Amino acid sequence: MNLHPFIYNAIEQLAKRTGVDFHSLKRSVSWLFSAQVAASAGGLVLTIALANLLAEADYGTYKYLMTLAGLISVLSLNGIKTAATRAVAQGYEAEIHRSVRRMLQWSVGALAAGMGLAIYYLYMGNTTLGYGALILALAVPLDSAYSSFAAYLNGKQLYRQYAISGVMYSIVPVLATTTGLFFTSDPLLLFMLFMVTQSSVALLLYYLVLHRYPPNKQIADGTTQYGVHLSFMNLLGSTSLHFDKLITWHLLGPVPLAAYSVITSPPQQLRYFNKIIATIALPRFSNRSAKMLRSTVWKKAVLLWLFALSLIIPYWLVAPYLFEYVFPKYEEYVLYSQVFALIMLFFPAMLFDSALKAHEQVTALYIQQTVVPISKLVLLLILVPFFGLWGVIYTMLINRLSAFLLNIFFFYKIPDVPKTN
């Protein structure tokens, strides 16, 4: 029996009912999906290697250094990348040069913060965290600025090139760090190897991409200003991404942080598939009216919910065996991981968030990026002392639900300004 006509007709009917042009998206999604599979597999391999070959305290220290790197990167105006993607999608490709220059200029804040942490930890006698902060102070600004190659390729909708370069950016540091595990178990050396490799790959890819696909000379007024707005409104929100690990480290210690990293790693790797949605949505939403988006977005949201369930249910079934054979030192935490996997139910939030960014809803984004992080911090400080790691899990789920509801509320406040379809 030939199933091709049946499958083709099913896709046609689904496209009509949901408003999704599957034929135009097939190639881009297939490339992005393949790239995310490779990146997620690499991240999971590194987690498995570190969790099994390092002592729990050493693994917790490594993850804390990575948390500090994430915090410092917040000061590098990463919101400019989103603004650059939007500008490039609208034909203003020269904005990528101005974006990188501006991020490098603002890296002074990241450099100063990293140096300050280094001095503090060295003064306190913690040489591992002190030298680690020194490394991130030098590496993070370069990585943040030159990883803009991805924003440029996304804006031009060159998804094959975006996927290939993204795999290189993700996998090369993982391979280097995993190889380093054969020679050392020092979390500081492993952290240095990862950071230096990642920033070097970002620099190389930036120049290769712009040499292969040189931008035009078109510049859009206000792009940098919008990027600065996004960066400042995301300042608290981006910082809050690391609140869970910071609170876990300071209130519970390095070993619980190691356990939390293992608990969240498999669901997080699956959750990263949501980045595919954001990658495709932002440049497309930038050229669609709010009225058009409101007529189609819920159909796409239903598809994303179904996709999330197709990941959550199998993970619940596989998790006990995953922890028994892959993370045996952390087998007691399998239920934590299964509950945390429910965070994938909030996949559709990315659609509404991308719409707000594409239509420059600055006030709404400021409110959202203030209320959600503050509520997350308050919940962590209340729940973690009473419930330990369960308090962190409860906080993450409640926080994502509140962010989702705020996204929907502000989505319906976008004014109906006509846009080119």
VMD Tcl script that draws the C-alpha trace (Angstrom):
set ca {
  {0.00 0.00 0.00}
  {1.37 3.41 -1.01}
  {1.14 5.80 1.93}
  {2.58 8.84 0.17}
  {-0.80 10.20 -1.14}
  {-2.33 9.69 2.32}
  {0.54 11.55 4.05}
  {0.50 14.31 1.44}
  {-3.26 14.85 1.84}
  {-2.94 14.83 5.63}
  {-0.27 17.54 5.47}
  {-2.41 19.60 3.11}
  {-5.41 19.40 5.44}
  {-3.30 20.24 8.49}
  {-1.83 23.24 6.66}
  {-5.30 24.55 5.78}
  {-6.61 24.16 9.33}
  {-3.60 25.65 11.13}
  {-2.44 28.28 8.66}
  {1.08 26.82 8.67}
  {2.80 26.54 5.29}
  {4.53 23.22 5.91}
  {6.02 23.09 2.44}
  {7.86 26.38 2.81}
  {8.95 25.47 6.34}
  {9.99 21.89 5.65}
  {13.54 22.59 4.55}
  {14.30 25.22 7.20}
  {12.76 23.19 10.02}
  {14.58 20.04 8.96}
  {17.93 21.84 9.10}
  {17.18 23.50 12.40}
  {15.83 20.29 13.88}
  {18.93 18.36 12.83}
  {21.17 21.04 14.29}
  {19.27 21.05 17.58}
  {19.46 17.27 17.79}
  {23.24 17.48 17.38}
  {23.59 20.33 19.89}
  {21.32 18.64 22.46}
  {23.12 15.34 22.06}
  {26.44 17.10 22.58}
  {25.20 18.87 25.69}
  {23.81 15.64 27.11}
  {27.05 13.77 26.39}
  {29.03 16.43 28.24}
  {26.62 16.29 31.19}
  {26.92 12.50 31.33}
  {30.71 12.66 31.19}
  {31.03 15.34 33.86}
  {28.40 13.81 36.15}
  {30.04 10.39 36.08}
  {33.74 11.29 35.99}
  {33.75 14.18 38.45}
  {32.97 14.06 42.15}
  {29.62 15.65 42.99}
  {31.26 18.68 44.64}
  {33.61 19.23 41.67}
  {30.74 18.98 39.21}
  {28.77 21.46 41.31}
  {31.75 23.85 41.24}
  {31.99 23.56 37.44}
  {28.28 24.33 37.08}
  {28.59 27.30 39.41}
  {31.40 28.72 37.24}
  {29.16 28.28 34.19}
  {26.41 30.09 36.10}
  {28.74 33.01 36.78}
  {29.63 33.11 33.08}
  {25.94 33.32 32.22}
  {25.45 36.16 34.69}
  {28.37 38.15 33.32}
  {27.15 37.70 29.74}
  {24.00 39.63 30.72}
  {26.11 42.80 30.75}
  {27.12 42.37 27.09}
  {23.94 43.86 25.52}
  {22.77 40.56 24.08}
  {19.44 42.15 23.17}
  {21.21 43.83 20.26}
  {21.34 40.41 18.57}
  {17.54 40.25 18.52}
  {17.34 43.77 17.10}
  {19.98 42.86 14.50}
  {18.01 39.79 13.42}
  {14.96 41.97 12.91}
  {16.93 44.60 10.95}
  {18.65 42.05 8.72}
  {15.29 40.38 8.02}
  {14.03 43.77 6.79}
  {17.06 44.26 4.50}
  {19.33 46.37 6.73}
  {22.23 43.93 6.76}
  {24.99 46.41 7.66}
  {23.47 46.62 11.13}
  {25.35 43.47 12.03}
  {28.66 45.37 12.04}
  {27.30 48.15 14.23}
  {25.75 45.60 16.58}
  {29.04 43.78 17.19}
  {30.94 47.04 17.70}
  {28.39 48.25 20.21}
  {28.47 44.95 22.12}
  {32.27 45.10 22.31}
  {32.06 48.68 23.59}
  {29.65 47.64 26.31}
  {31.81 44.67 27.25}
  {33.62 47.01 29.65}
  {30.84 46.34 32.15}
  {31.18 42.57 31.79}
  {34.95 42.82 32.07}
  {34.73 44.96 35.21}
  {32.16 42.65 36.82}
  {34.29 39.59 36.09}
  {37.39 41.25 37.48}
  {35.47 42.30 40.56}
  {34.34 38.72 41.18}
  {37.89 37.48 40.65}
  {39.29 39.91 43.21}
  {36.54 39.03 45.70}
  {37.00 35.25 45.49}
  {40.79 35.47 45.54}
  {40.58 37.71 48.61}
  {38.30 35.12 50.23}
  {40.91 32.45 49.50}
  {38.87 30.54 46.87}
  {41.38 30.31 44.03}
  {39.17 28.05 41.89}
  {36.33 30.57 41.70}
  {38.78 33.50 41.62}
  {40.73 32.33 38.59}
  {37.51 31.07 37.01}
  {36.02 34.58 37.26}
  {39.17 35.98 35.65}
  {38.79 33.58 32.71}
  {35.14 34.42 32.14}
  {35.87 38.16 32.37}
  {38.09 37.81 29.30}
  {36.19 35.17 27.34}
  {32.52 36.10 27.81}
  {32.59 39.53 26.05}
  {34.24 38.04 22.95}
  {31.83 35.13 22.85}
  {28.75 37.33 23.33}
  {29.69 39.76 20.56}
  {30.99 37.42 17.88}
  {28.28 34.78 18.29}
  {26.18 37.39 16.43}
  {26.94 35.36 13.30}
  {23.83 33.36 14.23}
  {21.65 36.49 14.39}
  {22.87 37.51 10.93}
  {22.15 34.12 9.34}
  {18.77 33.96 11.07}
  {17.80 37.39 9.76}
  {18.72 36.35 6.22}
  {16.81 33.10 6.79}
  {19.81 31.04 5.69}
  {18.76 28.15 7.88}
  {21.09 25.55 6.45}
  {24.11 27.75 7.14}
  {22.62 28.74 10.50}
  {22.28 25.09 11.44}
  {25.76 24.02 10.33}
  {27.52 26.93 12.02}
  {25.39 26.44 15.14}
  {26.44 22.81 15.38}
  {30.10 23.81 15.15}
  {29.61 26.47 17.81}
  {27.90 23.98 20.15}
  {29.85 20.80 19.52}
  {33.49 21.94 19.32}
  {33.61 23.21 22.97}
  {31.84 20.02 24.10}
  {34.39 17.83 22.30}
  {37.28 19.84 23.72}
  {35.95 19.63 27.29}
  {35.08 15.95 27.04}
  {38.57 15.24 25.76}
  {39.99 17.26 28.63}
  {38.29 14.89 31.09}
  {40.80 12.20 30.08}
  {43.63 14.38 31.36}
  {42.23 16.27 34.35}
  {39.37 16.34 36.83}
  {40.06 19.92 37.89}
  {36.81 21.90 37.38}
  {38.77 25.11 36.83}
  {40.83 23.67 33.95}
  {37.74 22.13 32.37}
  {35.88 25.43 32.64}
  {38.80 27.30 31.07}
  {38.95 24.79 28.21}
  {35.25 25.21 27.47}
  {35.23 29.03 27.61}
  {38.38 29.56 25.54}
  {37.23 27.09 22.90}
  {33.74 28.56 22.66}
  {34.89 32.18 22.29}
  {37.51 31.15 19.69}
  {34.92 29.27 17.62}
  {32.53 32.26 17.79}
  {35.24 34.62 16.52}
  {36.19 32.28 13.67}
  {32.59 31.66 12.58}
  {31.75 35.37 12.60}
  {34.45 36.23 10.09}
  {33.81 33.15 7.96}
  {30.07 33.87 7.73}
  {30.44 37.55 6.86}
  {33.16 36.75 4.34}
  {30.96 34.14 2.66}
  {27.77 36.25 2.82}
  {28.89 39.90 2.85}
  {26.16 42.26 4.09}
  {24.83 45.14 2.03}
  {25.36 48.74 3.12}
  {21.82 49.41 4.31}
  {21.50 50.80 7.85}
  {18.29 51.27 9.83}
  {17.96 54.14 12.26}
  {16.93 53.04 15.72}
  {18.11 49.44 15.55}
  {20.88 49.90 18.10}
  {18.57 51.90 20.34}
  {15.97 49.13 20.20}
  {18.70 46.59 20.94}
  {19.77 48.60 23.98}
  {16.13 48.67 25.14}
  {15.89 44.91 24.74}
  {19.15 44.45 26.62}
  {18.09 46.58 29.56}
  {14.60 45.14 29.73}
  {16.18 41.66 29.62}
  {18.78 42.56 32.23}
  {16.71 41.31 35.14}
  {15.11 38.54 33.09}
  {18.42 37.17 31.81}
  {19.87 37.36 35.31}
  {16.87 35.47 36.63}
  {17.70 32.54 34.35}
  {20.48 31.77 36.81}
  {18.62 32.50 40.05}
  {17.73 28.83 40.50}
  {21.37 27.72 40.35}
  {22.63 30.62 42.45}
  {20.09 30.00 45.20}
  {20.76 26.26 45.08}
  {24.52 26.84 45.46}
  {24.28 29.36 48.29}
  {21.41 27.79 50.27}
  {21.93 24.08 49.61}
  {25.57 23.71 48.52}
  {27.62 22.36 45.56}
  {26.39 18.75 45.77}
  {22.68 19.69 45.48}
  {23.64 22.01 42.61}
  {25.27 19.05 40.85}
  {22.08 17.02 41.42}
  {19.92 19.88 40.14}
  {22.06 20.14 36.99}
  {21.54 16.43 36.31}
  {17.80 16.64 37.11}
  {17.23 19.43 34.61}
  {19.68 18.45 31.88}
  {17.63 15.91 29.87}
  {14.39 17.98 29.93}
  {16.36 21.14 29.15}
  {17.99 19.50 26.13}
  {14.51 18.60 24.87}
  {13.25 22.07 25.76}
  {15.93 23.62 23.57}
  {13.98 22.44 20.54}
  {11.78 25.41 21.35}
  {14.63 27.59 20.08}
  {13.73 26.41 16.58}
  {10.38 28.15 16.96}
  {11.98 31.42 18.05}
  {14.55 31.23 15.25}
  {11.88 30.93 12.58}
  {9.23 33.12 14.19}
  {11.10 36.39 14.79}
  {12.05 37.28 11.19}
  {8.67 36.10 9.88}
  {6.63 37.89 12.53}
  {8.56 41.09 11.79}
  {6.75 41.35 8.45}
  {3.25 40.37 9.58}
  {0.54 42.53 11.08}
  {-0.76 41.95 14.59}
  {-4.19 41.19 13.14}
  {-2.75 38.44 10.97}
  {-0.80 36.98 13.88}
  {-3.83 36.92 16.14}
  {-5.76 34.95 13.52}
  {-3.14 32.19 13.25}
  {-1.05 31.99 16.42}
  {-3.39 29.80 18.50}
  {-3.47 27.13 15.80}
  {0.30 27.03 15.92}
  {0.20 26.97 19.72}
  {-1.95 23.83 19.68}
  {0.62 22.14 17.45}
  {3.34 23.09 19.91}
  {1.37 21.68 22.84}
  {0.98 18.40 20.98}
  {4.69 18.43 20.23}
  {5.47 19.07 23.91}
  {3.31 16.13 24.98}
  {5.08 13.93 22.44}
  {8.31 14.71 24.30}
  {7.05 14.68 27.91}
  {5.26 11.34 27.93}
  {8.14 9.30 26.43}
  {10.56 11.05 28.78}
  {8.50 10.02 31.83}
  {8.76 6.41 30.66}
  {12.46 6.51 29.85}
  {13.67 8.60 32.82}
  {13.89 5.74 35.40}
  {16.16 3.74 33.09}
  {18.14 6.84 32.12}
  {19.00 7.59 35.74}
  {19.62 3.95 36.62}
  {22.15 3.31 33.86}
  {23.42 6.75 32.77}
  {23.31 8.78 36.02}
  {23.61 6.05 38.68}
  {25.01 8.46 41.29}
  {21.83 10.53 41.00}
  {19.23 7.75 40.69}
  {17.27 8.99 43.70}
  {16.37 12.19 41.81}
  {14.44 10.64 38.90}
  {11.03 11.90 40.09}
  {12.41 15.45 40.32}
  {13.39 15.25 36.66}
  {10.04 13.85 35.57}
  {8.16 16.68 37.28}
  {10.58 19.28 35.88}
  {9.84 17.96 32.37}
  {6.38 19.56 32.64}
  {8.11 22.86 31.88}
  {7.92 21.88 28.21}
  {4.16 22.49 28.33}
  {5.00 26.18 28.03}
  {6.59 25.83 24.58}
  {3.91 28.06 22.95}
  {5.00 31.04 25.06}
  {7.82 31.56 22.57}
  {5.31 32.42 19.82}
  {3.77 35.25 21.81}
  {7.16 36.49 23.03}
  {8.50 36.58 19.46}
  {5.45 38.58 18.36}
  {6.07 41.17 21.08}
  {9.72 41.54 20.05}
  {8.95 41.62 16.33}
  {6.49 44.49 16.88}
  {8.74 46.44 19.26}
  {6.37 46.31 22.23}
  {8.92 47.95 24.49}
  {6.64 48.80 27.40}
  {5.08 45.32 27.52}
  {8.50 43.68 27.35}
  {9.81 45.90 30.14}
  {6.89 44.97 32.39}
  {7.21 41.29 31.60}
  {10.97 41.24 32.12}
  {10.53 42.91 35.51}
  {7.55 41.10 37.02}
  {8.55 37.54 36.07}
  {12.16 37.64 37.38}
  {11.21 39.32 40.65}
  {8.46 36.77 41.29}
  {10.94 33.98 40.54}
  {13.46 35.29 43.06}
  {10.78 35.73 45.72}
  {9.46 32.20 45.17}
  {12.95 30.71 45.36}
  {13.72 32.50 48.62}
  {10.43 31.32 50.12}
  {10.22 27.75 48.82}
  {13.83 26.52 48.78}
  {14.44 26.84 52.56}
  {11.27 24.79 53.22}
  {11.30 22.27 50.35}
  {14.95 22.09 49.24}
  {15.32 20.99 45.61}
  {11.57 20.52 45.32}
  {11.25 24.23 46.05}
  {13.41 25.00 43.00}
  {11.29 22.73 40.79}
  {8.00 24.24 42.02}
  {9.37 27.74 41.43}
  {10.42 27.00 37.85}
  {6.99 25.63 36.91}
  {5.02 28.45 38.57}
  {7.31 31.05 37.03}
  {6.96 29.72 33.48}
  {3.18 29.63 33.84}
  {3.07 33.28 34.96}
  {5.36 34.31 32.08}
  {3.13 32.47 29.61}
  {0.00 34.23 30.85}
  {1.69 37.64 30.68}
  {2.84 36.94 27.11}
  {-0.72 36.18 26.07}
  {-2.11 39.28 27.80}
  {0.34 41.67 26.10}
  {0.04 39.87 22.76}
  {-3.56 41.02 22.53}
  {-2.46 44.59 23.31}
  {-0.30 44.87 20.16}
  {-1.77 47.67 18.01}
  {-2.98 46.76 14.50}
  {-0.32 48.59 12.50}
  {-0.34 47.29 8.88}
  {2.75 45.33 7.84}
  {3.86 43.83 4.56}
  {2.92 40.16 4.34}
}
mol new
graphics top color blue
foreach p $ca { graphics top sphere $p radius 0.5 }
foreach p [lrange $ca 0 end-1] q [lrange $ca 1 end] { graphics top cylinder $p $q radius 0.2 }
display resetview
